[in-house]
Amino acid sequence: MAIDLQDFKPTKYPNLFKSKEEHKTKGYRFLMWSKIDRKLYKKILGYSVEDRLTEYQANERLNVLIAQIKDGYTPTKINLNKLHDLYFESENETDWNTKKKSIYNLYIQKSLGDKVIETIKEMHVKRILSSMDKQGLSPRTQKSVLEVLKPMFSFA
């Protein structure tokens, strides 16, 4: 469900909005609506029975979330191509990393590149390995696919 800014009113804190109507048991909804590094982030903060946040508490959560995003927090809906770019941004340029990039581009990108990382299962990787086996590629080349994916997932 899309977040409609018209259902919220601004608070005295920047980037924090409060719902116009209070829910009987859950209290007010608070919305983070913030632009960080030219990207818009929208998130509902603490809308549950346990939370019943005040504006001050919601602002504290907002500040923590903004700090996490600025420190490199990656959203969970990131696809493998974006993870690849983030991972190799942080790595030094070496011969081995150049080989890893080419392995990714040759064998992984076509089949898994657009998939959200949380949806990638073992069977997807096994499909890549079995197609490599059918092409007659050596077991060492097949193992290199795992050597590329494992550190990327650990990084994520």
C-alpha positions as CSV (number, residue, x, y, z in Angstrom):
1,M,0.0,0.0,0.0
2,A,1.4,3.4,-1.0
3,I,2.0,6.1,1.6
4,D,0.0,9.2,1.1
5,L,1.6,12.3,2.5
6,Q,-1.9,13.9,2.7
7,D,-2.8,11.6,5.6
8,F,0.0,13.2,7.7
9,K,0.8,16.6,9.1
10,P,4.3,18.0,9.8
11,T,5.7,17.9,13.3
12,K,8.2,20.3,14.8
13,Y,11.0,17.9,13.9
14,P,12.3,18.0,10.3
15,N,11.6,15.0,8.1
16,L,9.0,13.7,10.6
17,F,5.3,13.6,9.9
18,K,2.4,12.5,12.2
19,S,-0.9,11.0,11.1
20,K,-3.9,13.2,11.3
21,E,-6.0,10.6,13.0
22,E,-5.0,8.5,16.0
23,H,-5.7,4.8,16.0
24,K,-7.6,3.6,19.1
25,T,-5.0,1.0,20.2
26,K,-1.9,1.7,18.1
27,G,-1.7,5.5,18.5
28,Y,-0.4,7.8,15.9
29,R,1.6,6.8,12.9
30,F,4.8,8.6,12.3
31,L,6.3,8.9,8.8
32,M,10.0,9.5,7.9
33,W,10.0,11.4,4.7
34,S,13.6,12.3,4.0
35,K,15.9,12.9,1.1
36,I,19.4,11.5,1.7
37,D,22.1,11.6,-1.0
38,R,19.4,12.6,-3.6
39,K,17.3,9.6,-2.8
40,L,13.9,9.8,-1.1
41,Y,13.3,7.5,1.9
42,K,9.8,6.9,3.2
43,K,9.1,4.7,6.2
44,I,6.4,4.3,8.9
45,L,8.0,4.4,12.3
46,G,6.6,2.4,15.3
47,Y,3.0,1.8,14.5
48,S,2.1,-1.0,16.9
49,V,0.4,-1.5,20.2
50,E,3.7,-1.9,22.0
51,D,5.2,1.3,20.6
52,R,2.6,4.1,21.1
53,L,5.3,6.6,20.2
54,T,5.4,10.2,21.2
55,E,6.8,12.8,18.7
56,Y,10.1,12.9,20.7
57,Q,10.5,9.1,20.6
58,A,9.6,9.0,16.9
59,N,12.3,11.7,16.2
60,E,14.9,9.6,18.1
61,R,14.1,6.6,15.9
62,L,14.2,8.8,12.8
63,N,17.7,10.1,13.7
64,V,19.0,6.5,14.3
65,L,17.5,5.4,10.9
66,I,19.0,8.4,9.1
67,A,22.4,7.7,10.7
68,Q,22.2,4.0,9.6
69,I,21.4,5.0,6.0
70,K,24.2,7.5,5.9
71,D,26.6,4.9,7.3
72,G,25.8,2.5,4.5
73,Y,22.7,0.7,5.6
74,T,21.4,-1.1,2.6
75,P,17.7,-1.7,2.1
76,T,16.5,-5.3,2.0
77,K,15.0,-5.0,-1.4
78,I,18.3,-4.6,-3.1
79,N,19.0,-6.7,-6.2
80,L,22.1,-8.7,-6.8
81,N,23.5,-6.2,-9.4
82,K,23.3,-3.3,-6.9
83,L,24.9,-5.5,-4.3
84,H,27.7,-6.3,-6.8
85,D,28.3,-2.6,-7.4
86,L,28.3,-1.8,-3.6
87,Y,30.6,-4.7,-2.9
88,F,33.2,-3.9,-5.5
89,E,33.1,-0.2,-4.6
90,S,34.5,-1.2,-1.2
91,E,37.1,-3.6,-2.5
92,N,40.6,-2.7,-3.7
93,E,41.3,-3.1,-7.4
94,T,43.3,-6.3,-7.7
95,D,43.8,-8.9,-10.4
96,W,41.6,-11.3,-8.3
97,N,38.8,-8.8,-8.0
98,T,39.0,-8.2,-11.8
99,K,38.6,-11.9,-12.3
100,K,35.6,-12.0,-9.9
101,K,33.9,-9.2,-11.8
102,S,34.4,-11.0,-15.1
103,I,33.0,-14.3,-13.6
104,Y,30.0,-12.4,-12.2
105,N,29.4,-10.8,-15.7
106,L,29.8,-14.1,-17.6
107,Y,27.9,-16.6,-15.4
108,I,25.8,-14.9,-12.7
109,Q,24.5,-11.6,-14.0
110,K,22.1,-12.9,-16.7
111,S,20.3,-15.3,-14.4
112,L,20.5,-13.7,-11.0
113,G,21.4,-10.0,-11.5
114,D,17.8,-8.6,-11.3
115,K,16.7,-10.9,-8.4
116,V,16.2,-9.4,-5.0
117,I,18.9,-10.8,-2.8
118,E,16.5,-12.1,-0.2
119,T,14.7,-14.2,-2.8
120,I,17.9,-16.0,-4.1
121,K,17.9,-19.6,-3.0
122,E,20.4,-22.4,-3.3
123,M,18.4,-23.9,-6.2
124,H,19.2,-20.7,-8.3
125,V,22.9,-21.1,-7.8
126,K,22.7,-24.9,-8.5
127,R,21.0,-24.0,-11.8
128,I,23.9,-21.9,-12.8
129,L,26.4,-24.6,-11.8
130,S,24.4,-27.3,-13.7
131,S,24.3,-25.1,-16.9
132,M,28.1,-24.6,-16.5
133,D,28.5,-28.4,-16.2
134,K,26.4,-28.9,-19.4
135,Q,28.6,-26.4,-21.2
136,G,31.6,-28.6,-20.2
137,L,33.3,-26.1,-18.0
138,S,35.7,-27.4,-15.4
139,P,34.7,-27.9,-11.7
140,R,37.3,-25.2,-10.8
141,T,35.4,-22.7,-13.0
142,Q,32.2,-23.7,-11.4
143,K,33.7,-23.3,-7.9
144,S,34.7,-19.7,-8.8
145,V,31.0,-18.8,-9.0
146,L,30.7,-19.7,-5.3
147,E,33.9,-17.8,-4.6
148,V,32.2,-14.7,-6.0
149,L,28.8,-15.1,-4.4
150,K,29.8,-16.0,-0.9
151,P,31.7,-12.8,0.0
152,M,29.0,-10.7,-1.6
153,F,26.3,-12.3,0.6
154,S,28.5,-12.0,3.6
155,F,29.0,-8.3,2.8
156,A,25.2,-7.9,2.5
